[in-house]
Amino acid sequence: MKKSIIVGLHIGFWLCYFVLTIVLVVLSLQGENNAVVEETTERVLYFTVIPSVISYYLFYFFVFPKFRKKKFVLTIIYALSFAIGASLIGHLLIYIFLGTESLTGREESMTVGFTFGSFICLTTGFVALITKGFITWYEELKLKEELKQQNYEMEMALVKSQLDPHFLFNTLNNIDILILKNATEASTYLNKLSDIMRFMLFETKTDKILLSKELEYIEKYIALQKIRTVNSNYINFNIIGSSNGKTIAPMVFLPFIENAFKHTTNKKLDNAITICIVIDKEFVKLKCRNKFNPNRKLSQKNSGLGNTLIQRRLNLLYPEKHTLKVEKENEYYSVKLTIVQ
């Protein structure tokens, strides 16, 4: 939502609040002399208006985040504390600017006044929660629409990138050669390729999938890449931690892994590609490091999924819940992606 609209919502609310307050004061003071009107106006300013402003923005910035995180006990504690505190500030302002005689009337009247002030602060705070909730809902709605469009673009880019004819033809050719040597093993790899294509075409339609499925897909993809070389130590792939019950956006890690294979030309090197996925209670981390030839120029059409598109998708999927660090050091290219669960 545009800042001008948000500011307009705040201004609109306070204009309505002030107009309503003025109308109530005028109606209650009809026939009174100027001194009474002036004193009452000051009382209303210190007793309701200023505490309401304080309460409104305390609820807006501090209570709403607790409510959104479903911390309902803390929400109630914060709400009551802020409302009572704002009401106390109103009494203090009356004491400072109107003198002790304004507070030394009947004790019962003071109690009623304090209770009423707290209620007014709670009411304005509740309005603040509604306002903030509406703004957040609207922004999330826009984000979902953008994410939906972005997912479509990502899906098309991934289909073009992952179902690359070169990858398919090379894999099928390797499997065809393997059939003459070991038909059983060739059948296993053919099933892996079939699973990969099925995964990409059908299981990536949802916003979240089980992390275990994502890892299974990555393992099959790596297995297919391994049949293109006789060096069994070419790739070092490890998973640390348990994926039980965890979910993740589909194909978040794969673009980095795919780029590692595309940019690594010397398959005779041990540990030319090192991939490690660390699974913790609070985060999932990908560490991908590959050796590359800095003098080799890769054509744009075969360069894999662009970093700009990858970063934009991450920003939409995990706003403020991910860190991405990409480094080139000597002849190594490394990616570290951490996603907070």
C-alpha positions in Angstrom: 0.0 0.0 0.0 1.3 3.5 -0.9 2.6 5.6 2.0 0.2 8.4 1.0 -2.8 6.1 1.4 -1.5 4.9 4.8 -1.0 8.5 5.9 -4.5 9.4 4.6 -6.0 6.6 6.7 -4.3 8.0 9.9 -5.3 11.6 9.1 -8.9 10.5 8.3 -9.2 8.7 11.6 -7.9 11.6 13.7 -10.0 14.1 11.9 -13.1 12.1 12.7 -11.9 11.6 16.3 -11.3 15.4 16.9 -14.6 16.4 15.2 -16.5 13.9 17.4 -14.7 15.1 20.5 -15.4 18.8 19.7 -19.0 18.0 19.1 -19.4 16.2 22.4 -17.7 19.0 24.3 -19.8 21.7 22.7 -23.1 19.8 23.4 -22.1 19.2 27.0 -21.2 22.8 27.7 -24.1 24.6 26.2 -24.9 27.6 28.3 -21.7 27.5 30.3 -19.4 30.6 30.7 -16.1 30.9 28.8 -13.9 30.0 31.8 -15.7 26.6 32.2 -15.5 26.0 28.5 -11.8 26.7 28.4 -11.0 24.5 31.5 -13.1 21.6 30.2 -11.5 21.8 26.8 -8.0 21.6 28.4 -9.2 18.6 30.5 -10.5 16.8 27.4 -7.2 17.5 25.6 -5.0 16.2 28.5 -7.4 13.5 29.6 -8.5 11.9 26.4 -6.9 13.3 23.2 -3.2 13.0 24.1 -3.5 9.6 25.9 -5.5 8.3 22.9 -2.8 9.3 20.5 -0.2 7.6 22.7 -2.3 4.5 23.0 -3.1 4.3 19.3 0.5 4.2 18.2 1.6 2.0 21.0 -1.0 -0.5 19.8 -0.1 0.1 16.2 3.6 -0.6 16.5 3.9 -2.9 19.5 0.7 -4.7 20.3 -0.2 -5.7 16.7 3.1 -7.7 16.1 2.4 -9.8 19.2 -1.2 -10.4 18.1 -0.1 -11.4 14.6 2.3 -13.9 16.1 -0.6 -15.3 18.1 1.0 -14.5 21.4 -2.4 -13.7 22.9 -1.3 -13.5 26.5 1.4 -11.0 25.7 -1.1 -9.1 23.5 -3.5 -8.7 26.4 -0.8 -7.7 28.9 0.6 -5.2 26.5 -2.8 -3.8 25.6 -3.9 -3.3 29.3 -0.5 -1.9 30.3 -0.4 0.6 27.4 -4.0 1.7 28.0 -3.6 2.2 31.7 -0.2 3.9 31.2 -1.6 6.3 28.7 -4.5 7.1 31.0 -2.0 7.8 33.8 -0.1 10.1 31.5 -3.4 12.0 31.0 -3.8 12.4 34.7 -0.2 13.5 35.1 -0.7 16.2 32.4 -3.8 17.5 34.1 -1.8 17.7 37.4 1.1 19.5 35.7 -0.9 22.0 33.6 -4.1 22.5 35.6 -2.8 22.1 39.2 -3.5 19.7 42.1 -7.0 21.0 42.6 -8.0 19.4 39.4 -7.2 16.0 40.8 -8.2 16.5 44.4 -11.9 16.4 43.9 -14.0 13.5 44.9 -12.1 10.2 45.0 -15.0 8.4 43.4 -15.0 10.9 40.5 -11.2 10.4 40.0 -11.7 6.6 39.9 -14.5 6.8 37.4 -12.4 9.3 35.3 -9.4 7.0 35.3 -11.5 4.0 34.3 -13.2 6.0 31.6 -9.8 7.2 30.3 -8.4 3.7 30.2 -11.5 2.6 28.3 -11.0 5.4 25.7 -7.4 4.4 25.3 -8.4 0.7 24.8 -10.9 1.8 22.2 -8.5 3.8 20.2 -6.0 1.0 20.5 -8.5 -1.4 19.1 -9.1 0.9 16.2 -5.3 1.0 15.7 -5.3 -2.8 15.5 -8.0 -2.8 12.9 -6.2 -0.2 10.9 -2.8 -2.0 11.0 -4.6 -5.3 10.3 -6.2 -3.9 7.2 -3.0 -2.4 5.9 -1.1 -5.6 6.5 -3.9 -7.7 4.9 -3.9 -5.5 1.8 -0.1 -5.6 1.5 -0.1 -9.4 1.9 -2.8 -9.6 -0.7 -0.7 -7.6 -3.2 2.3 -9.7 -2.3 0.4 -12.9 -3.0 -0.6 -11.6 -6.4 2.9 -10.6 -7.2 4.2 -14.0 -5.9 1.6 -15.8 -8.0 2.9 -14.0 -11.1 6.5 -14.5 -10.1 5.9 -18.2 -9.5 4.5 -18.4 -13.0 7.6 -16.7 -14.4 9.8 -18.8 -12.3 8.0 -22.0 -13.4 8.5 -21.1 -17.0 12.1 -20.2 -16.5 12.7 -23.4 -14.6 11.0 -25.5 -17.2 13.2 -23.9 -19.9 16.3 -24.3 -17.8 15.8 -27.7 -16.2 14.1 -29.5 -19.1 17.0 -28.4 -21.2 17.3 -30.6 -24.3 21.1 -30.9 -23.8 20.5 -32.2 -20.3 17.8 -34.6 -21.4 19.6 -35.8 -24.5 22.9 -36.3 -22.6 21.2 -38.2 -19.8 19.2 -40.4 -22.2 22.3 -41.0 -24.2 24.3 -42.0 -21.1 21.4 -44.3 -20.0 21.3 -45.8 -23.5 25.0 -46.6 -23.4 24.6 -48.0 -19.9 21.9 -50.4 -21.0 24.5 -52.4 -23.0 26.7 -52.6 -19.9 24.2 -52.9 -17.0 20.5 -53.0 -17.9 19.4 -53.0 -14.3 21.4 -50.0 -13.4 20.2 -48.2 -16.6 16.6 -48.9 -15.6 17.3 -47.4 -12.2 18.6 -44.2 -13.7 15.7 -44.0 -16.2 13.3 -44.2 -13.3 15.2 -41.4 -11.6 14.9 -39.2 -14.7 11.1 -40.0 -14.9 10.7 -39.1 -11.2 12.5 -35.8 -11.8 10.3 -34.8 -14.7 7.2 -35.8 -12.7 8.3 -33.8 -9.7 9.0 -30.7 -11.8 5.7 -30.9 -13.8 3.3 -31.8 -11.0 4.7 -31.5 -7.4 6.0 -27.9 -7.8 2.6 -26.4 -8.2 2.1 -25.8 -4.5 3.6 -23.1 -2.3 5.2 -25.5 0.1 6.4 -29.1 -0.2 8.0 -31.5 2.3 11.7 -30.8 2.6 12.3 -34.5 2.4 10.8 -34.5 -1.1 13.0 -31.6 -2.2 16.1 -33.4 -0.9 15.0 -36.6 -2.7 14.7 -34.7 -5.9 18.2 -33.1 -5.5 19.7 -36.6 -4.8 18.2 -38.0 -8.0 19.4 -35.0 -10.0 22.9 -35.4 -8.7 22.8 -39.1 -9.4 22.0 -38.4 -13.0 24.8 -35.9 -13.2 27.2 -38.5 -11.8 26.7 -40.9 -14.7 28.4 -38.4 -17.0 31.8 -39.0 -15.4 33.7 -42.0 -14.2 35.1 -40.0 -11.3 33.0 -41.0 -8.3 34.6 -38.3 -6.2 33.7 -35.5 -8.5 30.7 -34.5 -6.3 30.6 -34.4 -2.6 27.0 -34.2 -1.3 26.0 -34.3 2.4 22.9 -33.7 4.4 23.3 -32.8 8.0 20.2 -33.0 10.3 16.7 -34.4 10.0 14.1 -33.2 7.5 11.1 -34.8 9.3 8.1 -32.6 9.2 9.9 -29.6 7.7 8.5 -27.8 4.6 10.1 -25.5 2.0 9.2 -23.7 -1.2 9.8 -26.1 -4.1 13.0 -25.8 -6.1 14.7 -23.2 -3.9 18.0 -24.9 -3.8 18.2 -26.5 -7.2 19.0 -23.4 -9.3 22.3 -23.0 -7.4 23.1 -26.7 -7.7 22.3 -26.6 -11.4 24.6 -23.6 -12.0 27.4 -25.4 -10.1 27.2 -28.3 -12.6 27.0 -26.0 -15.6 30.0 -23.9 -14.6 32.2 -26.9 -13.5 34.0 -28.2 -16.6 36.7 -30.4 -15.2 35.0 -33.6 -14.1 38.3 -35.3 -13.3 38.9 -33.3 -10.2 37.9 -34.7 -6.8 35.4 -32.6 -4.9 35.0 -30.2 -7.8 31.5 -29.6 -6.5 30.7 -29.7 -2.8 27.1 -29.5 -1.7 26.0 -29.5 1.9 22.5 -29.0 3.3 22.3 -28.3 7.0 19.0 -28.8 8.7 18.4 -27.2 12.1 15.4 -26.6 14.3 15.2 -23.0 13.3 16.8 -22.9 9.8 17.8 -24.8 6.7 21.1 -23.9 5.0 22.6 -24.7 1.6 26.3 -24.5 1.1 27.3 -25.0 -2.5 30.9 -24.6 -3.8 32.2 -25.4 -7.2 35.4 -25.0 -9.1 35.1 -23.0 -12.3 37.3 -21.8 -15.2 37.3 -18.0 -15.0 38.5 -17.8 -18.7 35.5 -19.8 -20.0 32.6 -17.8 -21.4 29.2 -19.3 -21.0 26.6 -18.2 -23.5 23.6 -16.3 -22.1 21.0 -18.9 -23.2 22.8 -21.7 -21.4 23.8 -19.8 -18.3 21.0 -21.2 -16.1 18.6 -19.3 -14.0 19.7 -15.7 -13.4 20.7 -14.5 -10.0 18.3 -11.6 -10.2 15.3 -13.8 -10.7 16.5 -16.2 -8.0 17.0 -13.3 -5.5 13.6 -11.8 -6.4 11.8 -15.1 -5.8 13.6 -15.5 -2.4 12.5 -12.0 -1.4 8.9 -12.9 -2.2 9.0 -16.3 -0.6 11.0 -15.5 2.5 11.0 -11.8 3.2 13.4 -11.0 6.0 13.7 -14.7 6.6 16.7 -15.6 4.4 20.3 -14.6 3.8 22.1 -15.2 0.5 25.8 -14.8 0.2 27.6 -15.4 -3.1 31.3 -15.3 -3.4 34.0 -15.8 -6.0 37.4 -16.6 -4.6 40.3 -17.7 -6.8 38.8 -20.5 -8.9 35.9 -21.3 -6.6 32.4 -20.1 -6.7 30.4 -20.5 -3.5 26.8 -19.9 -2.5 25.5 -19.9 1.1 21.7 -19.6 1.4 20.1 -19.7 4.9 16.3 -19.9 5.2 14.7 -19.3 8.6 11.9 -21.7 9.4 
